[in-house]
Amino acid sequence: MTTGQPSGFESITDRPQYYIDFLDERTSIPGEQMAKRIITELLDLRAGLAVLDVGSGTGTDTIEVAKAVGPAGRVVGLDKSPDMVAAARDRATAASLPVEFVQGDAHTLDFPDASFDRVRTERMLIHLPDPEAAVREMVRVTKPGGIVVASDIDAGTVFFNSMNKPLAEALTQRLSDGLAQGWMGRRQQRYLINAGLENVRVVPNVILNSVAFLRIVCTGLLTAMIADNTTTAPAVDAFWSELEQGEREGWLCTGVTCFTVSGTKPH
Ligand SMILES: C[S@@+](CC[C@H](N)C(=O)[O-])C[C@H]1O[C@@H](n2cnc3c(N)ncnc32)[C@H](O)[C@@H]1O
């Protein structure tokens, strides 16, 4: 897999397979699986519900929702990227499930008011120019009494267990600044409340990452930091060696906080 920073999820047309591989790799991480379990629990899925997944990516989670609501339900995955929609359709066909994938923009959802019982979005708001507008749209298409769940990391909370504190702090800053909404995680509750939802609650979880995954996310940024003299190539080599040692010896303890929020649309 190519290495770099997958901050470009707002437009993945230049290298779609990289982003598809990135999402598949992410799904194998235990903390990521925990976030998905939290989302599912807060969604309170039942047979027959209509559910929208905004920014559905490869459709893996949307397909799981379709299994939960069954043939009497209706499940739609929406994504801005035609490549992601195509990948999701392939996976849904293979799973033989009644789920539909459509291309669209989270900022202006092409559904009537009150179309869905549940709306979920996972790791999409962080990539949007106007995430609060997207939250308002998700609330608009939710039926009164329905539930909206949004889940995202907060890149300002990325932590590296390195003794090179200046490098680790500079890298966290770069990661956060390289995303459209680096502090999305901490903003979500505010946006759900501002959009009029009730019973808004948050469930945080810490995601610990492997060095292989960190290399996918951080290599491009570290190369840029060497180029602009923020750090040096030997310092970066030592940084990776240290993290690999931590992984071998069991003290890596490097990751990020994810926040999953839910709210109910009032009647
Ligand atoms: C990090 S991926 C997350 C995919 C999936 N929810 C998951 O957790 O695996 C972000 C997704 O949001 C999509 N996306 C980005 N901007 C969007 C927009 N304005 N409207 C809809 N989808 C968008 C991207 O194409 C990508 O598939």
The ligand as an SDF file (V2000), in Angstrom:
LIG
                    3D

 27 29  0  0  0  0  0  0  0  0999 V2000
  -12.8860    7.9460    6.1450 C   0  0  0  0  0  0  0  0  0  0  0  0
  -14.1180    7.4730    4.9820 S   0  0  0  0  0  0  0  0  0  0  0  0
  -15.2710    6.6620    6.0760 C   0  0  0  0  0  0  0  0  0  0  0  0
  -16.1110    5.6200    5.3880 C   0  0  0  0  0  0  0  0  0  0  0  0
  -16.9840    4.7830    6.2930 C   0  0  0  0  0  0  0  0  0  0  0  0
  -17.9880    5.5810    6.9620 N   0  0  0  0  0  0  0  0  0  0  0  0
  -16.1470    4.0590    7.3210 C   0  0  0  0  0  0  0  0  0  0  0  0
  -16.1450    4.4440    8.4980 O   0  0  0  0  0  0  0  0  0  0  0  0
  -15.4580    3.1130    6.9400 O   0  0  0  0  0  0  0  0  0  0  0  0
  -14.9490    8.9900    4.5780 C   0  0  0  0  0  0  0  0  0  0  0  0
  -15.9680    8.8240    3.4590 C   0  0  0  0  0  0  0  0  0  0  0  0
  -16.7020   10.0380    3.3270 O   0  0  0  0  0  0  0  0  0  0  0  0
  -16.8860   10.2990    1.9440 C   0  0  0  0  0  0  0  0  0  0  0  0
  -17.1430   11.7410    1.7750 N   0  0  0  0  0  0  0  0  0  0  0  0
  -16.2660   12.7600    1.8290 C   0  0  0  0  0  0  0  0  0  0  0  0
  -16.8890   13.9330    1.6480 N   0  0  0  0  0  0  0  0  0  0  0  0
  -18.2080   13.6480    1.4820 C   0  0  0  0  0  0  0  0  0  0  0  0
  -19.3740   14.4340    1.2550 C   0  0  0  0  0  0  0  0  0  0  0  0
  -19.3010   15.7790    1.1580 N   0  0  0  0  0  0  0  0  0  0  0  0
  -20.5620   13.8150    1.1410 N   0  0  0  0  0  0  0  0  0  0  0  0
  -20.6470   12.4570    1.2190 C   0  0  0  0  0  0  0  0  0  0  0  0
  -19.5770   11.6590    1.4230 N   0  0  0  0  0  0  0  0  0  0  0  0
  -18.3750   12.2460    1.5570 C   0  0  0  0  0  0  0  0  0  0  0  0
  -15.6010    9.8060    1.2930 C   0  0  0  0  0  0  0  0  0  0  0  0
  -15.7490    9.5740   -0.0940 O   0  0  0  0  0  0  0  0  0  0  0  0
  -15.3390    8.5330    2.1000 C   0  0  0  0  0  0  0  0  0  0  0  0
  -15.9280    7.4070    1.5250 O   0  0  0  0  0  0  0  0  0  0  0  0
  1  2  1  0
  2  3  1  0
  2 10  1  0
  3  4  1  0
  4  5  1  0
  5  6  1  0
  5  7  1  0
  7  8  2  0
  7  9  1  0
 10 11  1  0
 11 12  1  0
 11 26  1  0
 12 13  1  0
 13 14  1  0
 13 24  1  0
 14 15  1  0
 14 23  1  0
 15 16  2  0
 16 17  1  0
 17 18  1  0
 17 23  2  0
 18 19  1  0
 18 20  2  0
 20 21  1  0
 21 22  2  0
 22 23  1  0
 24 25  1  0
 24 26  1  0
 26 27  1  0
M  CHG  2   2   1   9  -1
M  END
$$$$
